[in-house]
């Protein structure tokens, strides 16, 4: 049965026990969303998205750097 599940979903073995993608994948996706939000001028939403990425992985240097950029664009405000 396990082999059938792996054949149906090749990356199933890389998933966490709860069935969610690994944290690195989640934070990478959130950084991509944050970037798109910045490009759309939705800086408050981008800030919330980068914070969510940092909640998942406080050591994510890229998310921290992007959050600092957004905070700078918002006038340094970091509520």
DSSP file (Angstrom, degrees, kcal/mol; ACC not computed):
  #  RESIDUE AA STRUCTURE BP1 BP2  ACC     N-H-->O    O-->H-N    N-H-->O    O-->H-N    TCO  KAPPA ALPHA  PHI   PSI    X-CA   Y-CA   Z-CA
    1    1 A X     >        0   0    0      0, 0.0     4,-2.2     0, 0.0     5,-0.1   0.000 360.0 360.0 360.0 -40.6    0.0    0.0    0.0
    2    2 A X  H  >  +     0   0    0      1,-0.2     4,-2.4     2,-0.2     5,-0.2   0.900 360.0  51.9 -64.9 -39.4    2.8    2.4    0.8
    3    3 A X  H  > S+     0   0    0      1,-0.2     4,-2.1     2,-0.2    -1,-0.2   0.881 108.9  51.1 -64.0 -36.9    4.5    1.7   -2.5
    4    4 A X  H  > S+     0   0    0      2,-0.2     4,-2.1     1,-0.2    -1,-0.2   0.908 109.6  49.9 -65.2 -41.8    1.2    2.5   -4.3
    5    5 A X  H  X S+     0   0    0     -4,-2.2     4,-1.7     1,-0.2    -2,-0.2   0.904 111.5  48.5 -63.7 -41.1    0.9    5.8   -2.4
    6    6 A X  H  < S+     0   0    0     -4,-2.4     6,-0.3     1,-0.2    -1,-0.2   0.867 110.4  51.2 -67.9 -35.2    4.5    6.7   -3.3
    7    7 A X  H  < S+     0   0    0     -4,-2.1     3,-0.4     1,-0.2    -1,-0.2   0.877 110.6  48.9 -68.0 -36.3    3.8    5.9   -6.9
    8    8 A X  H  < S+     0   0    0     -4,-2.1     2,-0.4     1,-0.3    -2,-0.2   0.817 127.6  24.5 -72.4 -30.4    0.7    8.0   -6.9
    9    9 A X  S >< S-     0   0    0     -4,-1.7     3,-2.3    -5,-0.2    -1,-0.3  -0.805  72.0-167.6-137.1  92.5    2.6   10.9   -5.3
   10   10 A X  G >  S+     0   0    0     -3,-0.4     3,-0.5    -2,-0.4    -1,-0.1   0.772  87.4  48.2 -56.5 -31.3    6.3   10.8   -6.0
   11   11 A X  G >  S+     0   0    0      1,-0.2     3,-1.2     2,-0.1     4,-0.5   0.299  78.5 104.9 -94.3  13.2    7.3   13.4   -3.5
   12   12 A X  G X  S+     0   0    0     -3,-2.3     3,-1.2    -6,-0.3    -1,-0.2   0.843  74.0  60.2 -60.4 -33.4    5.2   11.9   -0.7
   13   13 A X  G <  S+     0   0    0     -3,-0.5    -1,-0.3    -4,-0.3    -2,-0.1   0.775 101.3  54.5 -66.4 -24.4    8.3   10.6    1.0
   14   14 A X  G <  S+     0   0    0     -3,-1.2     8,-0.3    -4,-0.1    -1,-0.3   0.552  89.5 101.5 -85.4  -7.6    9.6   14.1    1.3
   15   15 A X  S <  S-     0   0    0     -3,-1.2     6,-0.2    -4,-0.5     5,-0.0  -0.364  79.6-105.0 -77.5 156.7    6.5   15.3    3.1
   16   16 A X    >   -     0   0    0      4,-2.9     3,-2.3     1,-0.1    -1,-0.1  -0.279  39.1 -98.8 -71.7 165.4    6.3   15.8    6.9
   17   17 A X  T 3  S+     0   0    0      1,-0.3    -1,-0.1     2,-0.1    -2,-0.1   0.806 124.3  58.6 -57.7 -29.2    4.4   13.3    9.0
   18   18 A X  T 3  S-     0   0    0      2,-0.1    -1,-0.3     1,-0.1     3,-0.1   0.491 120.1-109.1 -79.6  -1.5    1.4   15.6    9.1
   19   19 A X  S <  S+     0   0    0     -3,-2.3     2,-0.2     1,-0.3    -2,-0.1   0.495  79.7 125.0  88.4   3.5    1.3   15.5    5.2
   20   20 A X        -     0   0    0      1,-0.1    -4,-2.9    -5,-0.0    -1,-0.3  -0.636  69.7 -97.8 -92.8 154.1    2.4   19.1    4.8
   21   21 A X        -     0   0    0     -2,-0.2    -6,-0.1    -6,-0.2    -1,-0.1  -0.284  56.6 -81.0 -61.6 156.6    5.4   20.1    2.7
   22   22 A X    >>  -     0   0    0     -8,-0.3     4,-1.9     1,-0.1     3,-0.8  -0.185  42.5-108.3 -56.9 153.8    8.6   20.6    4.6
   23   23 A X  H 3> S+     0   0    0      1,-0.3     4,-3.0     2,-0.2     5,-0.3   0.854 118.0  60.2 -54.2 -38.9    9.0   24.0    6.3
   24   24 A X  H 3> S+     0   0    0      1,-0.2     4,-2.0     2,-0.2    -1,-0.3   0.885 106.3  46.9 -60.3 -38.1   11.6   25.1    3.8
   25   25 A X  H <> S+     0   0    0     -3,-0.8     4,-2.3     2,-0.2    -1,-0.2   0.902 112.2  50.3 -69.2 -40.2    9.1   24.7    1.0
   26   26 A X  H  X S+     0   0    0     -4,-1.9     4,-2.4     1,-0.2    -2,-0.2   0.929 112.5  45.5 -64.3 -45.2    6.4   26.5    2.9
   27   27 A X  H  X S+     0   0    0     -4,-3.0     4,-2.5     1,-0.2    -1,-0.2   0.876 111.1  53.6 -68.1 -35.3    8.7   29.5    3.6
   28   28 A X  H  X S+     0   0    0     -4,-2.0     4,-1.9    -5,-0.3    -1,-0.2   0.921 110.1  47.6 -63.1 -42.7    9.9   29.6    0.1
   29   29 A X  H  X S+     0   0    0     -4,-2.3     4,-2.3     1,-0.2    -2,-0.2   0.915 111.4  50.6 -63.5 -43.0    6.4   29.7   -1.2
   30   30 A X  H  X S+     0   0    0     -4,-2.4     4,-2.8     1,-0.2    -2,-0.2   0.887 107.9  52.7 -63.9 -38.4    5.5   32.5    1.3
   31   31 A X  H  X S+     0   0    0     -4,-2.5     4,-2.5     2,-0.2    -1,-0.2   0.901 109.0  50.7 -63.2 -38.9    8.6   34.5    0.2
   32   32 A X  H  X S+     0   0    0     -4,-1.9     4,-2.2     2,-0.2    -2,-0.2   0.908 111.4  47.1 -63.9 -42.0    7.4   34.2   -3.4
   33   33 A X  H  X S+     0   0    0     -4,-2.3     4,-2.5     2,-0.2    -2,-0.2   0.920 111.3  52.1 -64.5 -43.3    3.9   35.4   -2.4
   34   34 A X  H  X S+     0   0    0     -4,-2.8     4,-2.2     1,-0.2    -2,-0.2   0.910 108.4  50.9 -58.9 -43.0    5.5   38.3   -0.4
   35   35 A X  H  X S+     0   0    0     -4,-2.5     4,-2.4     1,-0.2    -1,-0.2   0.926 110.1  49.3 -61.0 -45.2    7.6   39.3   -3.4
   36   36 A X  H  X S+     0   0    0     -4,-2.2     4,-1.6     1,-0.2    -1,-0.2   0.897 109.6  52.1 -61.9 -39.8    4.5   39.3   -5.7
   37   37 A X  H  <>S+     0   0    0     -4,-2.5     5,-2.6     2,-0.2     4,-0.4   0.887 108.0  51.3 -64.8 -38.3    2.6   41.4   -3.1
   38   38 A X  H ><5S+     0   0    0     -4,-2.2     3,-1.6     1,-0.2    -2,-0.2   0.939 108.5  51.6 -61.4 -45.9    5.5   43.9   -3.0
   39   39 A X  H 3<5S+     0   0    0     -4,-2.4    -1,-0.2     1,-0.3    -2,-0.2   0.819 109.3  50.7 -61.1 -30.6    5.4   44.2   -6.8
   40   40 A X  T 3<5S-     0   0    0     -4,-1.6    -1,-0.3    -5,-0.2    -2,-0.2   0.492 117.6-114.4 -84.2  -3.8    1.6   44.8   -6.6
   41   41 A X  T < 5S+     0   0    0     -3,-1.6     2,-1.4    -4,-0.4     3,-0.2   0.615  75.7 133.6  80.9  12.3    2.2   47.6   -4.0
   42   42 A X     >< +     0   0    0     -5,-2.6     4,-2.2     1,-0.2    -1,-0.1  -0.550  20.9 159.9 -94.2  69.6    0.4   45.7   -1.3
   43   43 A X  H  >  +     0   0    0     -2,-1.4     4,-2.7     1,-0.2    -1,-0.2   0.842  66.9  53.4 -67.9 -37.3    3.2   46.3    1.3
   44   44 A X  H  > S+     0   0    0     -3,-0.2     4,-2.1     2,-0.2    -1,-0.2   0.920 112.3  46.2 -63.4 -42.0    1.1   45.6    4.4
   45   45 A X  H  > S+     0   0    0      2,-0.2     4,-2.1     1,-0.2    -2,-0.2   0.892 111.8  51.8 -66.1 -38.9    0.1   42.2    3.0
   46   46 A X  H  X S+     0   0    0     -4,-2.2     4,-2.7     2,-0.2     5,-0.2   0.921 108.1  51.8 -62.5 -43.4    3.7   41.5    2.0
   47   47 A X  H  X S+     0   0    0     -4,-2.7     4,-2.3     1,-0.2    -2,-0.2   0.930 110.0  48.5 -59.6 -45.3    4.8   42.4    5.6
   48   48 A X  H  X S+     0   0    0     -4,-2.1     4,-1.9     1,-0.2    -1,-0.2   0.878 111.6  50.7 -62.1 -37.5    2.3   39.9    7.0
   49   49 A X  H  X S+     0   0    0     -4,-2.1     4,-2.0     2,-0.2    -2,-0.2   0.914 110.3  47.5 -68.6 -43.5    3.4   37.2    4.6
   50   50 A X  H  X S+     0   0    0     -4,-2.7     4,-2.1     1,-0.2    -2,-0.2   0.880 110.9  52.7 -65.4 -36.5    7.1   37.6    5.4
   51   51 A X  H  X S+     0   0    0     -4,-2.3     4,-2.0    -5,-0.2    -1,-0.2   0.896 106.7  52.8 -64.4 -38.4    6.2   37.5    9.1
   52   52 A X  H  X S+     0   0    0     -4,-1.9     4,-1.7     2,-0.2    -2,-0.2   0.913 107.9  51.0 -62.5 -41.5    4.3   34.3    8.6
   53   53 A X  H  X S+     0   0    0     -4,-2.0     4,-2.3     1,-0.2    -1,-0.2   0.908 110.8  48.8 -60.8 -41.3    7.4   32.9    6.9
   54   54 A X  H  < S+     0   0    0     -4,-2.1    -1,-0.2     1,-0.2    -2,-0.2   0.797 104.5  58.8 -71.7 -27.5    9.5   33.9    9.9
   55   55 A X  H  < S+     0   0    0     -4,-2.0     3,-0.3     1,-0.2    -1,-0.2   0.896 110.9  43.1 -63.4 -38.5    7.0   32.4   12.3
   56   56 A X  H  < S+     0   0    0     -4,-1.7     2,-0.3     1,-0.3    -2,-0.2   0.887 136.3  12.3 -72.8 -39.8    7.6   29.1   10.5
   57   57 A X    ><  -     0   0    0     -4,-2.3     3,-2.1    -5,-0.2    -1,-0.3  -0.768  61.6-173.3-142.7  92.4   11.4   29.5   10.4
   58   58 A X  T 3  S+     0   0    0     -3,-0.3    -4,-0.1    -2,-0.3    -1,-0.1   0.663  87.2  59.9 -60.6 -15.7   12.8   32.3   12.5
   59   59 A X  T 3   +     0   0    0     -5,-0.1     2,-1.3     4,-0.0    -1,-0.3   0.307  68.6 123.8 -95.3   8.7   16.3   31.7   10.9
   60   60 A X    <>  -     0   0    0     -3,-2.1     4,-2.1     1,-0.2     5,-0.2  -0.568  39.9-173.5 -74.7  97.6   15.1   32.4    7.3
   61   61 A X  H  > S+     0   0    0     -2,-1.3     4,-2.5     1,-0.2    -1,-0.2   0.845  80.1  54.7 -63.4 -35.6   17.5   35.1    6.4
   62   62 A X  H  > S+     0   0    0      2,-0.2     4,-2.5     1,-0.2    -1,-0.2   0.927 109.3  46.3 -66.0 -44.4   15.8   35.8    3.0
   63   63 A X  H  > S+     0   0    0      2,-0.2     4,-2.5     1,-0.2    -2,-0.2   0.900 112.9  50.8 -64.2 -39.6   12.4   36.4    4.7
   64   64 A X  H  X S+     0   0    0     -4,-2.1     4,-2.3     2,-0.2    -2,-0.2   0.919 110.9  48.5 -63.4 -43.2   14.1   38.6    7.3
   65   65 A X  H  X S+     0   0    0     -4,-2.5     4,-2.0     2,-0.2    -2,-0.2   0.915 112.8  47.4 -63.3 -43.7   15.9   40.7    4.6
   66   66 A X  H  X S+     0   0    0     -4,-2.5     4,-2.6     2,-0.2    -1,-0.2   0.883 110.2  52.7 -66.5 -37.9   12.6   41.1    2.6
   67   67 A X  H  X S+     0   0    0     -4,-2.5     4,-2.8     2,-0.2    -1,-0.2   0.909 108.4  50.6 -63.4 -41.4   10.7   42.1    5.7
   68   68 A X  H  X S+     0   0    0     -4,-2.3     4,-2.2     2,-0.2    -2,-0.2   0.902 110.0  50.9 -62.0 -40.4   13.4   44.7    6.5
   69   69 A X  H  X S+     0   0    0     -4,-2.0     4,-2.2     2,-0.2    -2,-0.2   0.941 111.7  46.5 -61.2 -48.0   13.0   46.0    2.9
   70   70 A X  H  X S+     0   0    0     -4,-2.6     4,-1.9     1,-0.2    -2,-0.2   0.917 110.8  52.3 -62.8 -43.4    9.2   46.2    3.2
   71   71 A X  H  <>S+     0   0    0     -4,-2.8     5,-3.3     1,-0.2     6,-0.4   0.893 109.1  51.1 -59.9 -38.7    9.5   47.9    6.6
   72   72 A X  H ><5S+     0   0    0     -4,-2.2     3,-1.5     3,-0.2    -1,-0.2   0.905 108.8  50.2 -63.7 -41.8   11.8   50.5    5.0
   73   73 A X  H 3<5S+     0   0    0     -4,-2.2    -1,-0.2     1,-0.3    -2,-0.2   0.816 107.8  54.6 -65.5 -29.9    9.3   51.1    2.2
   74   74 A X  T 3<5S-     0   0    0     -4,-1.9     3,-0.5    -5,-0.2    -1,-0.3   0.285 131.9 -92.4 -87.4  11.6    6.6   51.6    4.8
   75   75 A X  T < 5S-     0   0    0     -3,-1.5    -3,-0.2     1,-0.2    -2,-0.2   0.739  70.9 -65.5  86.5  23.6    8.7   54.3    6.5
   76   76 A X  S   <S+     0   0    0     -5,-3.3    -1,-0.2     1,-0.3    -4,-0.2   0.417  90.4 148.7  81.2  -3.8   10.4   52.0    9.0
   77   77 A X        +     0   0    0     -3,-0.5    -1,-0.3    -6,-0.4    -3,-0.2  -0.443  18.9 175.0 -66.9 134.2    7.2   51.2   10.8
   78   78 A X              0   0    0     -2,-0.2    -1,-0.1    -3,-0.1    -7,-0.0  -0.476 360.0 360.0-138.4  66.0    7.2   47.7   12.2
   79   79 A X              0   0    0     -2,-0.0    -1,-0.1     0, 0.0    -2,-0.0   0.529 360.0 360.0 -67.6 360.0    4.0   47.2   14.2
